[in-house]
Amino acid sequence: MRILGNRPRFLPDLARGSDRDTVNARFREQAKQYRLLFQCTDCVYQRASDGLCTVGWPNDGLMAEPVAIIGANGEPLVCKAFEPDGM
């Protein structure tokens, strides 16, 4: 991820001035409304025995509650390897 100054380049809502908590709250509403699958529990790469990612993605942020799309340090919490498990 390319860093500009001290923040990741991809922060569209934050770059327009939206508060991180507001972005996360809106994402939670939309995730529920549209039944979005994006967390490790919905992914084929989550190892059932311990919940870790089999491709090595750090999944602490993706498993956290309440759900967030922007992390505490401003980085997007998305997984590039996510594959829905076909539920």
Biopython code that builds the backbone (N, CA, C, O; Angstrom):
import numpy as np
from Bio.PDB.StructureBuilder import StructureBuilder

atoms = [
    (1, "MET", "N", (0.854, -1.163, 0.000)),
    (1, "MET", "CA", (0.000, 0.000, 0.000)),
    (1, "MET", "C", (0.902, 1.229, 0.000)),
    (1, "MET", "O", (1.828, 1.310, 0.807)),
    (2, "ARG", "N", (0.656, 2.154, -0.862)),
    (2, "ARG", "CA", (1.443, 3.382, -0.950)),
    (2, "ARG", "C", (1.041, 4.335, 0.181)),
    (2, "ARG", "O", (-0.145, 4.566, 0.419)),
    (3, "ILE", "N", (2.022, 4.870, 0.856)),
    (3, "ILE", "CA", (1.765, 5.785, 1.961)),
    (3, "ILE", "C", (2.062, 7.214, 1.508)),
    (3, "ILE", "O", (3.122, 7.485, 0.944)),
    (4, "LEU", "N", (1.133, 8.111, 1.755)),
    (4, "LEU", "CA", (1.330, 9.534, 1.498)),
    (4, "LEU", "C", (1.364, 10.232, 2.844)),
    (4, "LEU", "O", (0.363, 10.269, 3.560)),
    (5, "GLY", "N", (2.504, 10.777, 3.180)),
    (5, "GLY", "CA", (2.625, 11.376, 4.507)),
    (5, "GLY", "C", (2.558, 10.277, 5.553)),
    (5, "GLY", "O", (3.385, 9.365, 5.553)),
    (6, "ASN", "N", (1.594, 10.358, 6.433)),
    (6, "ASN", "CA", (1.455, 9.329, 7.463)),
    (6, "ASN", "C", (0.154, 8.547, 7.329)),
    (6, "ASN", "O", (-0.257, 7.870, 8.272)),
    (7, "ARG", "N", (-0.510, 8.631, 6.157)),
    (7, "ARG", "CA", (-1.758, 7.891, 5.978)),
    (7, "ARG", "C", (-1.739, 7.109, 4.669)),
    (7, "ARG", "O", (-1.129, 7.556, 3.698)),
    (8, "PRO", "N", (-2.394, 5.953, 4.624)),
    (8, "PRO", "CA", (-2.464, 5.185, 3.378)),
    (8, "PRO", "C", (-3.125, 5.993, 2.271)),
    (8, "PRO", "O", (-3.972, 6.847, 2.533)),
    (9, "ARG", "N", (-2.738, 5.724, 1.054)),
    (9, "ARG", "CA", (-3.257, 6.454, -0.100)),
    (9, "ARG", "C", (-4.755, 6.243, -0.274)),
    (9, "ARG", "O", (-5.469, 7.187, -0.612)),
    (10, "PHE", "N", (-5.249, 5.021, -0.050)),
    (10, "PHE", "CA", (-6.657, 4.729, -0.274)),
    (10, "PHE", "C", (-7.472, 4.967, 0.992)),
    (10, "PHE", "O", (-7.595, 4.079, 1.835)),
    (11, "LEU", "N", (-8.011, 6.136, 1.118)),
    (11, "LEU", "CA", (-8.918, 6.469, 2.202)),
    (11, "LEU", "C", (-9.942, 7.443, 1.656)),
    (11, "LEU", "O", (-9.972, 8.598, 2.080)),
    (12, "PRO", "N", (-10.786, 7.009, 0.722)),
    (12, "PRO", "CA", (-11.649, 7.970, 0.036)),
    (12, "PRO", "C", (-12.586, 8.745, 0.945)),
    (12, "PRO", "O", (-12.684, 9.964, 0.808)),
    (13, "ASP", "N", (-13.267, 8.101, 1.853)),
    (13, "ASP", "CA", (-14.210, 8.815, 2.707)),
    (13, "ASP", "C", (-13.486, 9.692, 3.716)),
    (13, "ASP", "O", (-13.922, 10.809, 3.996)),
    (14, "LEU", "N", (-12.391, 9.196, 4.260)),
    (14, "LEU", "CA", (-11.641, 9.989, 5.214)),
    (14, "LEU", "C", (-10.987, 11.176, 4.527)),
    (14, "LEU", "O", (-10.898, 12.260, 5.104)),
    (15, "ALA", "N", (-10.534, 10.979, 3.306)),
    (15, "ALA", "CA", (-9.901, 12.076, 2.575)),
    (15, "ALA", "C", (-10.902, 13.191, 2.286)),
    (15, "ALA", "O", (-10.514, 14.351, 2.151)),
    (16, "ARG", "N", (-12.170, 12.850, 2.191)),
    (16, "ARG", "CA", (-13.203, 13.861, 1.968)),
    (16, "ARG", "C", (-13.679, 14.487, 3.267)),
    (16, "ARG", "O", (-14.560, 15.346, 3.258)),
    (17, "GLY", "N", (-13.103, 14.064, 4.380)),
    (17, "GLY", "CA", (-13.417, 14.691, 5.648)),
    (17, "GLY", "C", (-14.341, 13.895, 6.556)),
    (17, "GLY", "O", (-14.682, 14.369, 7.639)),
    (18, "SER", "N", (-14.754, 12.708, 6.152)),
    (18, "SER", "CA", (-15.625, 11.907, 7.006)),
    (18, "SER", "C", (-14.841, 11.338, 8.184)),
    (18, "SER", "O", (-13.681, 10.953, 8.042)),
    (19, "ASP", "N", (-15.468, 11.291, 9.315)),
    (19, "ASP", "CA", (-14.894, 10.730, 10.525)),
    (19, "ASP", "C", (-14.837, 9.205, 10.406)),
    (19, "ASP", "O", (-15.764, 8.585, 9.885)),
    (20, "ARG", "N", (-13.739, 8.600, 10.893)),
    (20, "ARG", "CA", (-13.562, 7.146, 10.823)),
    (20, "ARG", "C", (-14.728, 6.403, 11.485)),
    (20, "ARG", "O", (-15.203, 5.405, 10.943)),
    (21, "ASP", "N", (-15.191, 6.871, 12.640)),
    (21, "ASP", "CA", (-16.296, 6.196, 13.324)),
    (21, "ASP", "C", (-17.586, 6.281, 12.510)),
    (21, "ASP", "O", (-18.382, 5.342, 12.508)),
    (22, "THR", "N", (-17.793, 7.397, 11.823)),
    (22, "THR", "CA", (-18.970, 7.556, 10.969)),
    (22, "THR", "C", (-18.909, 6.603, 9.786)),
    (22, "THR", "O", (-19.914, 5.988, 9.429)),
    (23, "VAL", "N", (-17.726, 6.478, 9.174)),
    (23, "VAL", "CA", (-17.538, 5.555, 8.049)),
    (23, "VAL", "C", (-17.800, 4.130, 8.510)),
    (23, "VAL", "O", (-18.493, 3.379, 7.824)),
    (24, "ASN", "N", (-17.259, 3.746, 9.659)),
    (24, "ASN", "CA", (-17.452, 2.390, 10.174)),
    (24, "ASN", "C", (-18.915, 2.114, 10.508)),
    (24, "ASN", "O", (-19.416, 1.025, 10.226)),
    (25, "ALA", "N", (-19.596, 3.072, 11.096)),
    (25, "ALA", "CA", (-21.018, 2.894, 11.430)),
    (25, "ALA", "C", (-21.847, 2.713, 10.161)),
    (25, "ALA", "O", (-22.731, 1.858, 10.107)),
    (26, "ARG", "N", (-21.563, 3.510, 9.156)),
    (26, "ARG", "CA", (-22.292, 3.381, 7.891)),
    (26, "ARG", "C", (-22.012, 2.038, 7.238)),
    (26, "ARG", "O", (-22.918, 1.406, 6.695)),
    (27, "PHE", "N", (-20.758, 1.599, 7.290)),
    (27, "PHE", "CA", (-20.418, 0.297, 6.728)),
    (27, "PHE", "C", (-21.167, -0.817, 7.447)),
    (27, "PHE", "O", (-21.666, -1.739, 6.802)),
    (28, "ARG", "N", (-21.253, -0.746, 8.785)),
    (28, "ARG", "CA", (-21.994, -1.771, 9.538)),
    (28, "ARG", "C", (-23.450, -1.833, 9.092)),
    (28, "ARG", "O", (-24.007, -2.920, 8.936)),
    (29, "GLU", "N", (-24.067, -0.673, 8.887)),
    (29, "GLU", "CA", (-25.455, -0.633, 8.417)),
    (29, "GLU", "C", (-25.578, -1.275, 7.031)),
    (29, "GLU", "O", (-26.477, -2.082, 6.793)),
    (30, "GLN", "N", (-24.676, -0.915, 6.128)),
    (30, "GLN", "CA", (-24.731, -1.443, 4.767)),
    (30, "GLN", "C", (-24.405, -2.932, 4.727)),
    (30, "GLN", "O", (-25.006, -3.676, 3.952)),
    (31, "ALA", "N", (-23.469, -3.370, 5.545)),
    (31, "ALA", "CA", (-23.129, -4.792, 5.591)),
    (31, "ALA", "C", (-24.330, -5.615, 6.033)),
    (31, "ALA", "O", (-24.590, -6.690, 5.492)),
    (32, "LYS", "N", (-25.055, -5.106, 7.013)),
    (32, "LYS", "CA", (-26.260, -5.799, 7.473)),
    (32, "LYS", "C", (-27.367, -5.735, 6.423)),
    (32, "LYS", "O", (-28.005, -6.744, 6.124)),
    (33, "GLN", "N", (-27.591, -4.547, 5.865)),
    (33, "GLN", "CA", (-28.650, -4.349, 4.875)),
    (33, "GLN", "C", (-28.450, -5.230, 3.643)),
    (33, "GLN", "O", (-29.400, -5.848, 3.163)),
    (34, "TYR", "N", (-27.231, -5.289, 3.133)),
    (34, "TYR", "CA", (-26.955, -6.025, 1.897)),
    (34, "TYR", "C", (-26.393, -7.418, 2.135)),
    (34, "TYR", "O", (-26.059, -8.132, 1.190)),
    (35, "ARG", "N", (-26.291, -7.805, 3.420)),
    (35, "ARG", "CA", (-25.778, -9.124, 3.804)),
    (35, "ARG", "C", (-24.406, -9.388, 3.191)),
    (35, "ARG", "O", (-24.164, -10.439, 2.598)),
    (36, "LEU", "N", (-23.517, -8.412, 3.348)),
    (36, "LEU", "CA", (-22.184, -8.517, 2.772)),
    (36, "LEU", "C", (-21.364, -9.587, 3.479)),
    (36, "LEU", "O", (-21.391, -9.699, 4.704)),
    (37, "LEU", "N", (-20.652, -10.353, 2.710)),
    (37, "LEU", "CA", (-19.709, -11.328, 3.241)),
    (37, "LEU", "C", (-18.314, -10.753, 3.067)),
    (37, "LEU", "O", (-17.905, -10.449, 1.946)),
    (38, "PHE", "N", (-17.578, -10.600, 4.162)),
    (38, "PHE", "CA", (-16.244, -10.017, 4.086)),
    (38, "PHE", "C", (-15.351, -10.453, 5.237)),
    (38, "PHE", "O", (-14.143, -10.220, 5.210)),
    (39, "GLN", "N", (-15.939, -11.084, 6.249)),
    (39, "GLN", "CA", (-15.156, -11.478, 7.413)),
    (39, "GLN", "C", (-14.592, -12.880, 7.235)),
    (39, "GLN", "O", (-15.072, -13.663, 6.415)),
    (40, "CYS", "N", (-13.582, -13.172, 8.004)),
    (40, "CYS", "CA", (-12.887, -14.451, 7.901)),
    (40, "CYS", "C", (-13.828, -15.648, 8.071)),
    (40, "CYS", "O", (-13.638, -16.682, 7.431)),
    (41, "THR", "N", (-14.825, -15.511, 8.918)),
    (41, "THR", "CA", (-15.756, -16.618, 9.148)),
    (41, "THR", "C", (-16.525, -16.989, 7.880)),
    (41, "THR", "O", (-17.091, -18.079, 7.797)),
    (42, "ASP", "N", (-16.550, -16.092, 6.893)),
    (42, "ASP", "CA", (-17.241, -16.341, 5.628)),
    (42, "ASP", "C", (-16.296, -16.790, 4.517)),
    (42, "ASP", "O", (-16.728, -16.955, 3.376)),
    (43, "CYS", "N", (-15.030, -16.987, 4.824)),
    (43, "CYS", "CA", (-13.991, -17.208, 3.814)),
    (43, "CYS", "C", (-13.486, -18.654, 3.814)),
    (43, "CYS", "O", (-13.376, -19.287, 4.864)),
    (44, "VAL", "N", (-13.184, -19.160, 2.619)),
    (44, "VAL", "CA", (-12.667, -20.522, 2.488)),
    (44, "VAL", "C", (-11.261, -20.672, 3.064)),
    (44, "VAL", "O", (-10.829, -21.789, 3.349)),
    (45, "TYR", "N", (-10.543, -19.562, 3.240)),
    (45, "TYR", "CA", (-9.158, -19.640, 3.706)),
    (45, "TYR", "C", (-9.017, -19.632, 5.220)),
    (45, "TYR", "O", (-7.897, -19.701, 5.727)),
    (46, "GLN", "N", (-10.117, -19.550, 5.955)),
    (46, "GLN", "CA", (-10.018, -19.603, 7.413)),
    (46, "GLN", "C", (-9.887, -21.056, 7.850)),
    (46, "GLN", "O", (-10.702, -21.901, 7.482)),
    (47, "ARG", "N", (-8.870, -21.333, 8.626)),
    (47, "ARG", "CA", (-8.635, -22.686, 9.128)),
    (47, "ARG", "C", (-9.565, -22.939, 10.303)),
    (47, "ARG", "O", (-9.549, -22.204, 11.290)),
    (48, "ALA", "N", (-10.370, -23.978, 10.189)),
    (48, "ALA", "CA", (-11.385, -24.275, 11.205)),
    (48, "ALA", "C", (-10.783, -24.569, 12.577)),
    (48, "ALA", "O", (-11.386, -24.224, 13.593)),
    (49, "SER", "N", (-9.626, -25.189, 12.630)),
    (49, "SER", "CA", (-9.053, -25.608, 13.911)),
    (49, "SER", "C", (-8.689, -24.442, 14.825)),
    (49, "SER", "O", (-8.856, -24.533, 16.041)),
    (50, "ASP", "N", (-8.194, -23.347, 14.247)),
    (50, "ASP", "CA", (-7.763, -22.235, 15.102)),
    (50, "ASP", "C", (-8.220, -20.863, 14.615)),
    (50, "ASP", "O", (-7.936, -19.861, 15.271)),
    (51, "GLY", "N", (-8.918, -20.790, 13.483)),
    (51, "GLY", "CA", (-9.434, -19.527, 12.974)),
    (51, "GLY", "C", (-8.429, -18.675, 12.233)),
    (51, "GLY", "O", (-8.768, -17.586, 11.770)),
    (52, "LEU", "N", (-7.193, -19.148, 12.108)),
    (52, "LEU", "CA", (-6.175, -18.371, 11.405)),
    (52, "LEU", "C", (-6.364, -18.476, 9.896)),
    (52, "LEU", "O", (-7.013, -19.394, 9.394)),
    (53, "CYS", "N", (-5.789, -17.528, 9.197)),
    (53, "CYS", "CA", (-5.871, -17.481, 7.735)),
    (53, "CYS", "C", (-4.811, -18.400, 7.145)),
    (53, "CYS", "O", (-3.639, -18.299, 7.507)),
    (54, "THR", "N", (-5.202, -19.291, 6.245)),
    (54, "THR", "CA", (-4.256, -20.229, 5.650)),
    (54, "THR", "C", (-3.331, -19.575, 4.629)),
    (54, "THR", "O", (-2.325, -20.178, 4.254)),
    (55, "VAL", "N", (-3.633, -18.367, 4.168)),
    (55, "VAL", "CA", (-2.725, -17.649, 3.271)),
    (55, "VAL", "C", (-1.922, -16.600, 4.031)),
    (55, "VAL", "O", (-1.177, -15.836, 3.418)),
    (56, "GLY", "N", (-2.060, -16.549, 5.345)),
    (56, "GLY", "CA", (-1.242, -15.704, 6.190)),
    (56, "GLY", "C", (-1.690, -14.263, 6.361)),
    (56, "GLY", "O", (-0.920, -13.427, 6.834)),
    (57, "TRP", "N", (-2.929, -13.960, 5.983)),
    (57, "TRP", "CA", (-3.409, -12.591, 6.132)),
    (57, "TRP", "C", (-3.651, -12.312, 7.612)),
    (57, "TRP", "O", (-4.270, -13.131, 8.291)),
    (58, "PRO", "N", (-3.182, -11.178, 8.131)),
    (58, "PRO", "CA", (-3.454, -10.865, 9.545)),
    (58, "PRO", "C", (-4.940, -10.538, 9.712)),
    (58, "PRO", "O", (-5.411, -9.521, 9.203)),
    (59, "ASN", "N", (-5.664, -11.378, 10.409)),
    (59, "ASN", "CA", (-7.121, -11.245, 10.433)),
    (59, "ASN", "C", (-7.697, -10.712, 11.732)),
    (59, "ASN", "O", (-8.898, -10.851, 11.961)),
    (60, "ASP", "N", (-6.892, -10.113, 12.585)),
    (60, "ASP", "CA", (-7.418, -9.561, 13.836)),
    (60, "ASP", "C", (-8.502, -8.518, 13.572)),
    (60, "ASP", "O", (-9.564, -8.564, 14.192)),
    (61, "GLY", "N", (-8.252, -7.594, 12.674)),
    (61, "GLY", "CA", (-9.217, -6.540, 12.375)),
    (61, "GLY", "C", (-10.468, -7.047, 11.697)),
    (61, "GLY", "O", (-11.548, -6.486, 11.879)),
    (62, "LEU", "N", (-10.332, -8.109, 10.912)),
    (62, "LEU", "CA", (-11.487, -8.640, 10.199)),
    (62, "LEU", "C", (-12.388, -9.490, 11.087)),
    (62, "LEU", "O", (-13.522, -9.788, 10.713)),
    (63, "MET", "N", (-11.902, -9.878, 12.243)),
    (63, "MET", "CA", (-12.684, -10.702, 13.163)),
    (63, "MET", "C", (-13.227, -9.888, 14.336)),
    (63, "MET", "O", (-13.968, -10.411, 15.167)),
    (64, "ALA", "N", (-12.862, -8.627, 14.402)),
    (64, "ALA", "CA", (-13.214, -7.788, 15.557)),
    (64, "ALA", "C", (-14.698, -7.438, 15.581)),
    (64, "ALA", "O", (-15.361, -7.406, 14.544)),
    (65, "GLU", "N", (-15.189, -7.184, 16.747)),
    (65, "GLU", "CA", (-16.532, -6.650, 16.952)),
    (65, "GLU", "C", (-16.392, -5.362, 17.745)),
    (65, "GLU", "O", (-15.625, -5.347, 18.708)),
    (66, "PRO", "N", (-17.060, -4.316, 17.415)),
    (66, "PRO", "CA", (-17.962, -4.205, 16.286)),
    (66, "PRO", "C", (-17.199, -4.172, 14.968)),
    (66, "PRO", "O", (-16.024, -3.808, 14.923)),
    (67, "VAL", "N", (-17.873, -4.549, 13.917)),
    (67, "VAL", "CA", (-17.293, -4.599, 12.584)),
    (67, "VAL", "C", (-16.797, -3.214, 12.181)),
    (67, "VAL", "O", (-17.466, -2.209, 12.423)),
    (68, "ALA", "N", (-15.623, -3.171, 11.569)),
    (68, "ALA", "CA", (-15.060, -1.914, 11.082)),
    (68, "ALA", "C", (-14.475, -2.131, 9.694)),
    (68, "ALA", "O", (-14.025, -3.232, 9.377)),
    (69, "ILE", "N", (-14.476, -1.114, 8.883)),
    (69, "ILE", "CA", (-13.856, -1.163, 7.566)),
    (69, "ILE", "C", (-12.604, -0.294, 7.532)),
    (69, "ILE", "O", (-11.751, -0.464, 6.660)),
    (70, "ILE", "N", (-12.491, 0.638, 8.483)),
    (70, "ILE", "CA", (-11.297, 1.468, 8.628)),
    (70, "ILE", "C", (-10.742, 1.228, 10.025)),
    (70, "ILE", "O", (-11.448, 1.400, 11.019)),
    (71, "GLY", "N", (-9.479, 0.832, 10.097)),
    (71, "GLY", "CA", (-8.863, 0.514, 11.371)),
    (71, "GLY", "C", (-8.490, 1.728, 12.199)),
    (71, "GLY", "O", (-8.617, 2.868, 11.752)),
    (72, "ALA", "N", (-8.027, 1.466, 13.414)),
    (72, "ALA", "CA", (-7.693, 2.533, 14.356)),
    (72, "ALA", "C", (-6.600, 3.462, 13.829)),
    (72, "ALA", "O", (-6.600, 4.654, 14.134)),
    (73, "ASN", "N", (-5.668, 2.921, 13.039)),
    (73, "ASN", "CA", (-4.608, 3.782, 12.514)),
    (73, "ASN", "C", (-4.917, 4.282, 11.102)),
    (73, "ASN", "O", (-4.041, 4.815, 10.420)),
    (74, "GLY", "N", (-6.184, 4.106, 10.664)),
    (74, "GLY", "CA", (-6.632, 4.676, 9.398)),
    (74, "GLY", "C", (-6.517, 3.785, 8.188)),
    (74, "GLY", "O", (-6.884, 4.201, 7.089)),
    (75, "GLU", "N", (-6.020, 2.571, 8.349)),
    (75, "GLU", "CA", (-5.869, 1.686, 7.203)),
    (75, "GLU", "C", (-7.173, 0.947, 6.903)),
    (75, "GLU", "O", (-7.930, 0.631, 7.821)),
    (76, "PRO", "N", (-7.443, 0.670, 5.620)),
    (76, "PRO", "CA", (-8.628, -0.116, 5.272)),
    (76, "PRO", "C", (-8.481, -1.541, 5.807)),
    (76, "PRO", "O", (-7.399, -2.122, 5.724)),
    (77, "LEU", "N", (-9.542, -2.101, 6.346)),
    (77, "LEU", "CA", (-9.533, -3.470, 6.859)),
    (77, "LEU", "C", (-10.247, -4.369, 5.861)),
    (77, "LEU", "O", (-11.395, -4.760, 6.070)),
    (78, "VAL", "N", (-9.567, -4.684, 4.797)),
    (78, "VAL", "CA", (-10.121, -5.587, 3.797)),
    (78, "VAL", "C", (-9.066, -6.625, 3.472)),
    (78, "VAL", "O", (-7.870, -6.380, 3.630)),
    (79, "CYS", "N", (-9.510, -7.775, 3.023)),
    (79, "CYS", "CA", (-8.600, -8.862, 2.674)),
    (79, "CYS", "C", (-8.603, -9.049, 1.170)),
    (79, "CYS", "O", (-9.653, -9.247, 0.558)),
    (80, "LYS", "N", (-7.419, -8.985, 0.581)),
    (80, "LYS", "CA", (-7.298, -9.168, -0.866)),
    (80, "LYS", "C", (-7.495, -10.620, -1.285)),
    (80, "LYS", "O", (-7.765, -10.894, -2.454)),
    (81, "ALA", "N", (-7.364, -11.544, -0.354)),
    (81, "ALA", "CA", (-7.471, -12.975, -0.677)),
    (81, "ALA", "C", (-8.865, -13.533, -0.400)),
    (81, "ALA", "O", (-9.096, -14.718, -0.638)),
    (82, "PHE", "N", (-9.791, -12.733, 0.088)),
    (82, "PHE", "CA", (-11.118, -13.224, 0.494)),
    (82, "PHE", "C", (-11.817, -13.986, -0.631)),
    (82, "PHE", "O", (-11.925, -13.505, -1.759)),
    (83, "GLU", "N", (-12.285, -15.179, -0.294)),
    (83, "GLU", "CA", (-13.111, -15.993, -1.197)),
    (83, "GLU", "C", (-14.273, -16.528, -0.361)),
    (83, "GLU", "O", (-14.049, -17.243, 0.615)),
    (84, "PRO", "N", (-15.516, -16.189, -0.732)),
    (84, "PRO", "CA", (-16.653, -16.700, 0.052)),
    (84, "PRO", "C", (-16.682, -18.212, -0.001)),
    (84, "PRO", "O", (-16.305, -18.824, -1.001)),
    (85, "ASP", "N", (-17.142, -18.812, 1.103)),
    (85, "ASP", "CA", (-17.107, -20.277, 1.183)),
    (85, "ASP", "C", (-18.294, -20.964, 0.537)),
    (85, "ASP", "O", (-18.475, -22.168, 0.718)),
    (86, "GLY", "N", (-19.097, -20.245, -0.200)),
    (86, "GLY", "CA", (-20.193, -20.854, -0.951)),
    (86, "GLY", "C", (-21.426, -21.155, -0.138)),
    (86, "GLY", "O", (-22.193, -22.051, -0.489)),
    (87, "MET", "N", (-21.636, -20.423, 0.947)),
    (87, "MET", "CA", (-22.786, -20.662, 1.815)),
    (87, "MET", "C", (-24.074, -20.433, 1.095)),
    (87, "MET", "O", (-25.145, -20.590, 1.681)),
]
sb = StructureBuilder()
sb.init_structure("model")
sb.init_model(0)
sb.init_chain("A")
sb.init_seg("    ")
for serial, (resi, resn, name, xyz) in enumerate(atoms, 1):
    if name == "N":
        sb.init_residue(resn, " ", resi, " ")
    sb.init_atom(name, np.array(xyz, "f"), 0.0, 1.0, " ", f" {name:<3s}", serial, name[0])
structure = sb.get_structure()
